Amino acid sequence: MEQLRRLLVVEKRRETPDAITLVLAPEDGQPYSYQPGQYLSVVREINGREKRRAYSFSSCPGIDEYPAITVKRIPNGEFSNWLMEKINPGDVLLTGAPAGRFLLPEKPPRRLVYLAAGSGITPVFSHLKALFSPVPLLAGHMPVTLLYANRDRSHTIFKNNIEHWTAVFPERFRCIWLFTRDKAAPDALHGHLNNALFESLLKHISGGRPFRTGTHFYLCAPNALMRMARMTLRVLDVPETNIHQETFAPDTRLPKRPLDTSKTHRIVVTDRDGERTEFQIYAGETILNGALRQNIRLPYTCKSGVCLSCLARCRSGEVELDFVEQTRREGPGALINTCVGYPVTGEVQLVIE
């Protein structure tokens, strides 16, 4: 089942007044494998309960010596304030395995367009490192455009690095800065990004032509902004498969089912090492909660179906997935969110890939 990893903080670097980067090294000295755009879950116990938060890598494998995460302070945030104020070089963080599907395309696309806001730049920054390193991790010289929204210049994470790339790669890379409170910022747009402005910027990027299927869009921003962007892209006939987004904020509106302890389902999970675990869960209990209740460690972070840490491939049986706006039934071959997945059949077999 899930194997947690201890990472030693080797450097703590201030990025903005409310953001830091923590450079991490495996305490056991063993290799650490991840991909640009992925994240890890930081695990800690608070008042006797295990809690987790996901933080994207701002580093890039093959370019940075050690993995690094970037953290922005959230008002009253249990994790962000702890990491910013209490964690220092020499401390150790307990973490889950790298996860996430906010990955670069396997084949070079015609164009890449990114929309980031605030700390949403973190996984995008990892991508940009992969694209603009001396030995790029993704071949090709496709044009890249970043739409980057922030409060003002002083709170813009990685601003100097991005300006450096726009200067070094003027034919390939453009950043459109958007500031809501910094009207004096030169070469920037001022105000909030809405449908009309976003559509106008996209048409400018494409030269007024429809986006070809070879253009990929990556969104990492507050949920409302990503919903707006996704709707606009669909109106412009961008294929759903070309829209990628990263979401960490748990959704507290999830429906809950009544628990029926008189009925059980048999769950069989095979992990990445081929280890097979069998357990019973009650009707009305998610696969993840049923496992955790019995101290069986399945991977997870948000427990609301948005971060994808808990995905497992269904080998047999059927599962209903309860999301906020829909319930979906899935069977063999489908990827299952165990945190919102309720077995339908008497037995469900899953494989963690």
Contacts in CASP RR format, 6 or more apart in sequence:
PFRMAT RR
TARGET T0000
AUTHOR 0000-0000-0000
METHOD contacts of the structure
MODEL  1
MEQLRRLLVVEKRRETPDAITLVLAPEDGQPYSYQPGQYLSVVREINGRE
KRRAYSFSSCPGIDEYPAITVKRIPNGEFSNWLMEKINPGDVLLTGAPAG
RFLLPEKPPRRLVYLAAGSGITPVFSHLKALFSPVPLLAGHMPVTLLYAN
RDRSHTIFKNNIEHWTAVFPERFRCIWLFTRDKAAPDALHGHLNNALFES
LLKHISGGRPFRTGTHFYLCAPNALMRMARMTLRVLDVPETNIHQETFAP
DTRLPKRPLDTSKTHRIVVTDRDGERTEFQIYAGETILNGALRQNIRLPY
TCKSGVCLSCLARCRSGEVELDFVEQTRREGPGALINTCVGYPVTGEVQL
VIE
1 269 0 8 1.000
1 271 0 8 1.000
1 275 0 8 1.000
1 277 0 8 1.000
1 296 0 8 1.000
1 297 0 8 1.000
1 298 0 8 1.000
2 96 0 8 1.000
2 97 0 8 1.000
2 271 0 8 1.000
2 297 0 8 1.000
2 298 0 8 1.000
2 299 0 8 1.000
3 96 0 8 1.000
3 97 0 8 1.000
4 43 0 8 1.000
4 94 0 8 1.000
4 95 0 8 1.000
4 96 0 8 1.000
4 297 0 8 1.000
5 26 0 8 1.000
5 28 0 8 1.000
5 32 0 8 1.000
5 94 0 8 1.000
5 95 0 8 1.000
5 96 0 8 1.000
5 97 0 8 1.000
6 26 0 8 1.000
6 27 0 8 1.000
6 28 0 8 1.000
6 92 0 8 1.000
6 93 0 8 1.000
6 94 0 8 1.000
6 95 0 8 1.000
7 24 0 8 1.000
7 25 0 8 1.000
7 26 0 8 1.000
7 27 0 8 1.000
7 67 0 8 1.000
7 92 0 8 1.000
7 93 0 8 1.000
7 95 0 8 1.000
8 24 0 8 1.000
8 25 0 8 1.000
8 26 0 8 1.000
8 27 0 8 1.000
8 90 0 8 1.000
8 91 0 8 1.000
8 92 0 8 1.000
9 22 0 8 1.000
9 23 0 8 1.000
9 24 0 8 1.000
9 87 0 8 1.000
9 88 0 8 1.000
9 89 0 8 1.000
9 90 0 8 1.000
9 91 0 8 1.000
9 92 0 8 1.000
9 93 0 8 1.000
10 23 0 8 1.000
10 24 0 8 1.000
10 25 0 8 1.000
10 66 0 8 1.000
10 89 0 8 1.000
10 90 0 8 1.000
11 21 0 8 1.000
11 22 0 8 1.000
11 23 0 8 1.000
11 68 0 8 1.000
11 89 0 8 1.000
12 20 0 8 1.000
12 21 0 8 1.000
12 22 0 8 1.000
12 23 0 8 1.000
12 87 0 8 1.000
12 88 0 8 1.000
12 89 0 8 1.000
13 20 0 8 1.000
13 21 0 8 1.000
13 22 0 8 1.000
13 23 0 8 1.000
14 20 0 8 1.000
15 21 0 8 1.000
15 70 0 8 1.000
15 157 0 8 1.000
15 158 0 8 1.000
16 72 0 8 1.000
16 154 0 8 1.000
16 155 0 8 1.000
16 156 0 8 1.000
16 157 0 8 1.000
17 154 0 8 1.000
17 155 0 8 1.000
18 72 0 8 1.000
18 73 0 8 1.000
18 155 0 8 1.000
19 70 0 8 1.000
19 71 0 8 1.000
19 72 0 8 1.000
19 73 0 8 1.000
19 119 0 8 1.000
19 155 0 8 1.000
19 157 0 8 1.000
20 70 0 8 1.000
20 71 0 8 1.000
20 83 0 8 1.000
20 84 0 8 1.000
21 58 0 8 1.000
21 68 0 8 1.000
21 69 0 8 1.000
21 70 0 8 1.000
21 71 0 8 1.000
22 68 0 8 1.000
22 69 0 8 1.000
22 70 0 8 1.000
22 71 0 8 1.000
22 83 0 8 1.000
22 87 0 8 1.000
22 93 0 8 1.000
23 59 0 8 1.000
23 66 0 8 1.000
23 67 0 8 1.000
23 68 0 8 1.000
24 66 0 8 1.000
24 67 0 8 1.000
24 68 0 8 1.000
24 69 0 8 1.000
24 93 0 8 1.000
25 66 0 8 1.000
26 32 0 8 1.000
27 92 0 8 1.000
32 66 0 8 1.000
32 67 0 8 1.000
33 61 0 8 1.000
33 98 0 8 1.000
34 40 0 8 1.000
34 57 0 8 1.000
34 61 0 8 1.000
34 67 0 8 1.000
34 98 0 8 1.000
35 61 0 8 1.000
35 98 0 8 1.000
35 103 0 8 1.000
36 57 0 8 1.000
36 60 0 8 1.000
36 61 0 8 1.000
36 103 0 8 1.000
36 104 0 8 1.000
36 123 0 8 1.000
36 126 0 8 1.000
36 127 0 8 1.000
36 129 0 8 1.000
36 130 0 8 1.000
36 137 0 8 1.000
37 56 0 8 1.000
37 57 0 8 1.000
37 100 0 8 1.000
37 102 0 8 1.000
37 103 0 8 1.000
37 104 0 8 1.000
37 123 0 8 1.000
37 124 0 8 1.000
37 126 0 8 1.000
37 127 0 8 1.000
37 246 0 8 1.000
38 56 0 8 1.000
38 57 0 8 1.000
38 98 0 8 1.000
38 99 0 8 1.000
38 100 0 8 1.000
38 102 0 8 1.000
38 103 0 8 1.000
38 123 0 8 1.000
38 126 0 8 1.000
39 54 0 8 1.000
39 55 0 8 1.000
39 56 0 8 1.000
39 57 0 8 1.000
39 69 0 8 1.000
39 98 0 8 1.000
39 99 0 8 1.000
39 100 0 8 1.000
39 102 0 8 1.000
39 123 0 8 1.000
39 246 0 8 1.000
39 248 0 8 1.000
39 307 0 8 1.000
40 54 0 8 1.000
40 55 0 8 1.000
40 57 0 8 1.000
40 67 0 8 1.000
40 69 0 8 1.000
40 95 0 8 1.000
40 96 0 8 1.000
40 97 0 8 1.000
40 98 0 8 1.000
40 99 0 8 1.000
41 52 0 8 1.000
41 53 0 8 1.000
41 54 0 8 1.000
41 55 0 8 1.000
41 95 0 8 1.000
41 96 0 8 1.000
41 99 0 8 1.000
41 300 0 8 1.000
41 301 0 8 1.000
41 309 0 8 1.000
42 52 0 8 1.000
42 53 0 8 1.000
42 54 0 8 1.000
42 55 0 8 1.000
42 69 0 8 1.000
42 79 0 8 1.000
42 83 0 8 1.000
42 93 0 8 1.000
42 94 0 8 1.000
42 95 0 8 1.000
43 50 0 8 1.000
43 51 0 8 1.000
43 52 0 8 1.000
43 94 0 8 1.000
43 95 0 8 1.000
43 96 0 8 1.000
44 50 0 8 1.000
44 51 0 8 1.000
44 79 0 8 1.000
44 82 0 8 1.000
44 94 0 8 1.000
45 51 0 8 1.000
46 78 0 8 1.000
51 78 0 8 1.000
51 79 0 8 1.000
52 96 0 8 1.000
52 300 0 8 1.000
52 301 0 8 1.000
52 302 0 8 1.000
53 78 0 8 1.000
53 79 0 8 1.000
53 80 0 8 1.000
53 248 0 8 1.000
53 301 0 8 1.000
54 99 0 8 1.000
54 248 0 8 1.000
54 301 0 8 1.000
54 302 0 8 1.000
54 307 0 8 1.000
54 309 0 8 1.000
55 69 0 8 1.000
55 70 0 8 1.000
55 71 0 8 1.000
55 122 0 8 1.000
56 69 0 8 1.000
56 70 0 8 1.000
56 102 0 8 1.000
56 120 0 8 1.000
56 122 0 8 1.000
56 123 0 8 1.000
56 126 0 8 1.000
56 220 0 8 1.000
56 246 0 8 1.000
57 67 0 8 1.000
57 68 0 8 1.000
57 69 0 8 1.000
57 98 0 8 1.000
57 122 0 8 1.000
57 123 0 8 1.000
57 126 0 8 1.000
58 68 0 8 1.000
58 69 0 8 1.000
58 70 0 8 1.000
58 122 0 8 1.000
58 123 0 8 1.000
58 125 0 8 1.000
58 126 0 8 1.000
58 158 0 8 1.000
59 66 0 8 1.000
59 67 0 8 1.000
59 68 0 8 1.000
59 126 0 8 1.000
59 129 0 8 1.000
60 126 0 8 1.000
60 129 0 8 1.000
60 130 0 8 1.000
60 133 0 8 1.000
60 137 0 8 1.000
61 67 0 8 1.000
62 137 0 8 1.000
63 129 0 8 1.000
63 130 0 8 1.000
63 133 0 8 1.000
63 137 0 8 1.000
64 129 0 8 1.000
69 122 0 8 1.000
70 119 0 8 1.000
70 122 0 8 1.000
70 125 0 8 1.000
70 157 0 8 1.000
71 79 0 8 1.000
71 80 0 8 1.000
71 83 0 8 1.000
71 84 0 8 1.000
71 119 0 8 1.000
72 80 0 8 1.000
72 118 0 8 1.000
72 119 0 8 1.000
72 157 0 8 1.000
73 80 0 8 1.000
73 81 0 8 1.000
73 84 0 8 1.000
74 80 0 8 1.000
74 81 0 8 1.000
87 93 0 8 1.000
96 299 0 8 1.000
97 299 0 8 1.000
99 299 0 8 1.000
99 301 0 8 1.000
99 307 0 8 1.000
99 308 0 8 1.000
99 309 0 8 1.000
100 246 0 8 1.000
100 307 0 8 1.000
100 308 0 8 1.000
100 309 0 8 1.000
101 244 0 8 1.000
101 308 0 8 1.000
102 123 0 8 1.000
102 218 0 8 1.000
102 220 0 8 1.000
102 244 0 8 1.000
102 245 0 8 1.000
102 246 0 8 1.000
103 244 0 8 1.000
104 127 0 8 1.000
104 130 0 8 1.000
104 131 0 8 1.000
104 137 0 8 1.000
104 138 0 8 1.000
105 138 0 8 1.000
105 216 0 8 1.000
108 138 0 8 1.000
108 139 0 8 1.000
108 140 0 8 1.000
108 142 0 8 1.000
109 142 0 8 1.000
109 214 0 8 1.000
109 215 0 8 1.000
109 216 0 8 1.000
110 142 0 8 1.000
110 212 0 8 1.000
110 214 0 8 1.000
110 215 0 8 1.000
111 142 0 8 1.000
111 143 0 8 1.000
111 144 0 8 1.000
111 145 0 8 1.000
111 205 0 8 1.000
111 211 0 8 1.000
111 212 0 8 1.000
111 214 0 8 1.000
111 215 0 8 1.000
111 216 0 8 1.000
112 127 0 8 1.000
112 131 0 8 1.000
112 142 0 8 1.000
112 143 0 8 1.000
112 144 0 8 1.000
112 145 0 8 1.000
112 215 0 8 1.000
112 216 0 8 1.000
112 218 0 8 1.000
113 144 0 8 1.000
113 145 0 8 1.000
113 147 0 8 1.000
113 202 0 8 1.000
113 205 0 8 1.000
113 215 0 8 1.000
113 216 0 8 1.000
113 217 0 8 1.000
113 218 0 8 1.000
114 124 0 8 1.000
114 127 0 8 1.000
114 144 0 8 1.000
114 145 0 8 1.000
114 146 0 8 1.000
114 147 0 8 1.000
114 148 0 8 1.000
114 217 0 8 1.000
114 218 0 8 1.000
114 219 0 8 1.000
114 220 0 8 1.000
115 147 0 8 1.000
115 149 0 8 1.000
115 193 0 8 1.000
115 198 0 8 1.000
115 217 0 8 1.000
115 218 0 8 1.000
115 219 0 8 1.000
115 220 0 8 1.000
115 221 0 8 1.000
115 225 0 8 1.000
115 226 0 8 1.000
115 229 0 8 1.000
116 124 0 8 1.000
116 146 0 8 1.000
116 147 0 8 1.000
116 148 0 8 1.000
116 149 0 8 1.000
116 219 0 8 1.000
116 220 0 8 1.000
116 221 0 8 1.000
117 148 0 8 1.000
117 149 0 8 1.000
117 150 0 8 1.000
117 193 0 8 1.000
117 220 0 8 1.000
117 221 0 8 1.000
117 222 0 8 1.000
117 225 0 8 1.000
118 149 0 8 1.000
118 150 0 8 1.000
118 155 0 8 1.000
118 156 0 8 1.000
118 157 0 8 1.000
118 221 0 8 1.000
119 157 0 8 1.000
120 220 0 8 1.000
120 221 0 8 1.000
120 246 0 8 1.000
121 148 0 8 1.000
121 157 0 8 1.000
121 158 0 8 1.000
121 220 0 8 1.000
122 157 0 8 1.000
122 220 0 8 1.000
123 220 0 8 1.000
123 246 0 8 1.000
124 146 0 8 1.000
124 218 0 8 1.000
124 220 0 8 1.000
125 157 0 8 1.000
125 158 0 8 1.000
125 161 0 8 1.000
127 218 0 8 1.000
128 144 0 8 1.000
128 146 0 8 1.000
128 161 0 8 1.000
128 162 0 8 1.000
128 165 0 8 1.000
128 173 0 8 1.000
130 136 0 8 1.000
130 137 0 8 1.000
130 138 0 8 1.000
131 137 0 8 1.000
131 138 0 8 1.000
131 144 0 8 1.000
132 165 0 8 1.000
132 168 0 8 1.000
132 169 0 8 1.000
132 173 0 8 1.000
141 172 0 8 1.000
142 172 0 8 1.000
143 171 0 8 1.000
143 172 0 8 1.000
143 173 0 8 1.000
143 174 0 8 1.000
144 172 0 8 1.000
144 173 0 8 1.000
144 174 0 8 1.000
145 173 0 8 1.000
145 174 0 8 1.000
145 175 0 8 1.000
145 176 0 8 1.000
145 205 0 8 1.000
146 162 0 8 1.000
146 173 0 8 1.000
146 174 0 8 1.000
146 175 0 8 1.000
146 176 0 8 1.000
147 175 0 8 1.000
147 176 0 8 1.000
147 178 0 8 1.000
147 193 0 8 1.000
147 198 0 8 1.000
147 201 0 8 1.000
148 156 0 8 1.000
148 162 0 8 1.000
148 175 0 8 1.000
148 176 0 8 1.000
148 177 0 8 1.000
148 178 0 8 1.000
149 178 0 8 1.000
149 179 0 8 1.000
149 180 0 8 1.000
149 192 0 8 1.000
149 193 0 8 1.000
149 221 0 8 1.000
149 225 0 8 1.000
150 156 0 8 1.000
150 177 0 8 1.000
150 178 0 8 1.000
150 179 0 8 1.000
150 180 0 8 1.000
151 179 0 8 1.000
151 180 0 8 1.000
151 181 0 8 1.000
151 182 0 8 1.000
152 179 0 8 1.000
152 180 0 8 1.000
152 181 0 8 1.000
152 182 0 8 1.000
152 185 0 8 1.000
153 159 0 8 1.000
153 179 0 8 1.000
153 182 0 8 1.000
153 185 0 8 1.000
156 177 0 8 1.000
162 175 0 8 1.000
163 175 0 8 1.000
165 173 0 8 1.000
166 173 0 8 1.000
166 174 0 8 1.000
166 175 0 8 1.000
176 189 0 8 1.000
176 201 0 8 1.000
177 185 0 8 1.000
177 187 0 8 1.000
177 188 0 8 1.000
177 189 0 8 1.000
178 188 0 8 1.000
178 189 0 8 1.000
178 190 0 8 1.000
178 191 0 8 1.000
178 193 0 8 1.000
179 185 0 8 1.000
179 188 0 8 1.000
179 189 0 8 1.000
179 190 0 8 1.000
179 191 0 8 1.000
180 190 0 8 1.000
180 191 0 8 1.000
180 192 0 8 1.000
182 188 0 8 1.000
182 190 0 8 1.000
183 190 0 8 1.000
189 197 0 8 1.000
193 225 0 8 1.000
193 228 0 8 1.000
194 228 0 8 1.000
195 228 0 8 1.000
195 231 0 8 1.000
195 232 0 8 1.000
198 228 0 8 1.000
198 229 0 8 1.000
198 232 0 8 1.000
199 232 0 8 1.000
199 235 0 8 1.000
199 236 0 8 1.000
202 211 0 8 1.000
202 232 0 8 1.000
202 233 0 8 1.000
202 236 0 8 1.000
206 215 0 8 1.000
210 236 0 8 1.000
210 237 0 8 1.000
211 236 0 8 1.000
211 237 0 8 1.000
211 238 0 8 1.000
213 239 0 8 1.000
213 242 0 8 1.000
214 242 0 8 1.000
215 238 0 8 1.000
215 242 0 8 1.000
216 242 0 8 1.000
216 243 0 8 1.000
216 244 0 8 1.000
217 229 0 8 1.000
217 233 0 8 1.000
217 238 0 8 1.000
217 242 0 8 1.000
217 243 0 8 1.000
217 244 0 8 1.000
218 244 0 8 1.000
218 245 0 8 1.000
218 246 0 8 1.000
219 225 0 8 1.000
219 226 0 8 1.000
219 229 0 8 1.000
219 230 0 8 1.000
219 243 0 8 1.000
219 244 0 8 1.000
219 245 0 8 1.000
219 246 0 8 1.000
220 226 0 8 1.000
220 245 0 8 1.000
220 246 0 8 1.000
221 229 0 8 1.000
222 249 0 8 1.000
223 247 0 8 1.000
223 249 0 8 1.000
226 245 0 8 1.000
226 247 0 8 1.000
230 243 0 8 1.000
230 245 0 8 1.000
233 243 0 8 1.000
234 240 0 8 1.000
234 243 0 8 1.000
247 306 0 8 1.000
247 307 0 8 1.000
248 301 0 8 1.000
248 302 0 8 1.000
248 306 0 8 1.000
248 307 0 8 1.000
249 302 0 8 1.000
249 306 0 8 1.000
250 302 0 8 1.000
250 303 0 8 1.000
250 304 0 8 1.000
250 306 0 8 1.000
251 304 0 8 1.000
251 305 0 8 1.000
251 306 0 8 1.000
251 324 0 8 1.000
252 304 0 8 1.000
253 324 0 8 1.000
254 304 0 8 1.000
254 305 0 8 1.000
254 322 0 8 1.000
254 323 0 8 1.000
254 324 0 8 1.000
254 340 0 8 1.000
255 322 0 8 1.000
255 324 0 8 1.000
257 284 0 8 1.000
257 285 0 8 1.000
257 322 0 8 1.000
257 342 0 8 1.000
258 284 0 8 1.000
259 282 0 8 1.000
259 283 0 8 1.000
259 284 0 8 1.000
259 285 0 8 1.000
260 282 0 8 1.000
260 283 0 8 1.000
260 284 0 8 1.000
261 282 0 8 1.000
262 283 0 8 1.000
263 282 0 8 1.000
263 283 0 8 1.000
264 280 0 8 1.000
264 281 0 8 1.000
264 282 0 8 1.000
264 283 0 8 1.000
265 280 0 8 1.000
265 281 0 8 1.000
265 282 0 8 1.000
265 283 0 8 1.000
265 343 0 8 1.000
265 345 0 8 1.000
265 346 0 8 1.000
265 347 0 8 1.000
265 348 0 8 1.000
266 278 0 8 1.000
266 279 0 8 1.000
266 280 0 8 1.000
266 346 0 8 1.000
266 347 0 8 1.000
266 348 0 8 1.000
267 278 0 8 1.000
267 279 0 8 1.000
267 280 0 8 1.000
267 281 0 8 1.000
267 287 0 8 1.000
267 291 0 8 1.000
267 343 0 8 1.000
267 347 0 8 1.000
267 348 0 8 1.000
267 349 0 8 1.000
267 350 0 8 1.000
268 276 0 8 1.000
268 277 0 8 1.000
268 278 0 8 1.000
268 347 0 8 1.000
268 348 0 8 1.000
268 349 0 8 1.000
268 350 0 8 1.000
269 276 0 8 1.000
269 277 0 8 1.000
269 278 0 8 1.000
269 291 0 8 1.000
269 298 0 8 1.000
269 312 0 8 1.000
269 349 0 8 1.000
269 350 0 8 1.000
269 351 0 8 1.000
269 352 0 8 1.000
270 276 0 8 1.000
270 277 0 8 1.000
270 315 0 8 1.000
270 349 0 8 1.000
270 350 0 8 1.000
270 351 0 8 1.000
270 352 0 8 1.000
271 277 0 8 1.000
271 352 0 8 1.000
272 352 0 8 1.000
272 353 0 8 1.000
277 296 0 8 1.000
279 290 0 8 1.000
279 291 0 8 1.000
279 294 0 8 1.000
279 296 0 8 1.000
281 287 0 8 1.000
281 289 0 8 1.000
281 290 0 8 1.000
281 291 0 8 1.000
281 293 0 8 1.000
281 343 0 8 1.000
282 290 0 8 1.000
284 342 0 8 1.000
285 293 0 8 1.000
285 342 0 8 1.000
286 338 0 8 1.000
286 339 0 8 1.000
286 340 0 8 1.000
286 341 0 8 1.000
286 342 0 8 1.000
287 298 0 8 1.000
287 319 0 8 1.000
287 336 0 8 1.000
287 338 0 8 1.000
287 339 0 8 1.000
287 341 0 8 1.000
287 342 0 8 1.000
287 343 0 8 1.000
287 348 0 8 1.000
287 350 0 8 1.000
288 298 0 8 1.000
288 300 0 8 1.000
288 303 0 8 1.000
288 310 0 8 1.000
288 338 0 8 1.000
288 339 0 8 1.000
288 341 0 8 1.000
289 339 0 8 1.000
290 296 0 8 1.000
291 297 0 8 1.000
291 298 0 8 1.000
291 338 0 8 1.000
292 298 0 8 1.000
292 300 0 8 1.000
298 310 0 8 1.000
298 312 0 8 1.000
298 338 0 8 1.000
298 352 0 8 1.000
299 309 0 8 1.000
299 310 0 8 1.000
299 352 0 8 1.000
300 309 0 8 1.000
300 310 0 8 1.000
300 338 0 8 1.000
300 339 0 8 1.000
301 307 0 8 1.000
301 309 0 8 1.000
301 310 0 8 1.000
302 309 0 8 1.000
302 339 0 8 1.000
303 310 0 8 1.000
303 339 0 8 1.000
304 339 0 8 1.000
304 340 0 8 1.000
305 323 0 8 1.000
305 337 0 8 1.000
305 339 0 8 1.000
305 340 0 8 1.000
308 337 0 8 1.000
310 337 0 8 1.000
310 338 0 8 1.000
310 339 0 8 1.000
311 335 0 8 1.000
311 336 0 8 1.000
311 337 0 8 1.000
311 338 0 8 1.000
311 353 0 8 1.000
312 335 0 8 1.000
312 336 0 8 1.000
312 338 0 8 1.000
312 350 0 8 1.000
312 351 0 8 1.000
312 352 0 8 1.000
312 353 0 8 1.000
313 333 0 8 1.000
313 334 0 8 1.000
313 335 0 8 1.000
313 336 0 8 1.000
313 350 0 8 1.000
313 351 0 8 1.000
313 352 0 8 1.000
313 353 0 8 1.000
314 330 0 8 1.000
314 331 0 8 1.000
314 332 0 8 1.000
314 333 0 8 1.000
314 334 0 8 1.000
314 335 0 8 1.000
314 336 0 8 1.000
314 348 0 8 1.000
314 349 0 8 1.000
314 350 0 8 1.000
315 332 0 8 1.000
315 333 0 8 1.000
315 349 0 8 1.000
315 350 0 8 1.000
315 351 0 8 1.000
316 332 0 8 1.000
316 347 0 8 1.000
316 348 0 8 1.000
316 349 0 8 1.000
317 331 0 8 1.000
317 332 0 8 1.000
317 343 0 8 1.000
317 344 0 8 1.000
317 345 0 8 1.000
317 346 0 8 1.000
317 347 0 8 1.000
317 348 0 8 1.000
317 349 0 8 1.000
318 329 0 8 1.000
318 330 0 8 1.000
318 331 0 8 1.000
318 343 0 8 1.000
318 344 0 8 1.000
318 345 0 8 1.000
318 348 0 8 1.000
319 329 0 8 1.000
319 330 0 8 1.000
319 331 0 8 1.000
319 334 0 8 1.000
319 336 0 8 1.000
319 341 0 8 1.000
319 342 0 8 1.000
319 343 0 8 1.000
319 344 0 8 1.000
319 348 0 8 1.000
320 327 0 8 1.000
320 328 0 8 1.000
320 329 0 8 1.000
320 330 0 8 1.000
320 341 0 8 1.000
320 342 0 8 1.000
320 344 0 8 1.000
321 327 0 8 1.000
321 328 0 8 1.000
321 329 0 8 1.000
321 330 0 8 1.000
321 336 0 8 1.000
321 337 0 8 1.000
321 340 0 8 1.000
321 341 0 8 1.000
321 342 0 8 1.000
322 340 0 8 1.000
322 341 0 8 1.000
322 342 0 8 1.000
323 340 0 8 1.000
329 344 0 8 1.000
330 336 0 8 1.000
336 350 0 8 1.000
338 350 0 8 1.000
END
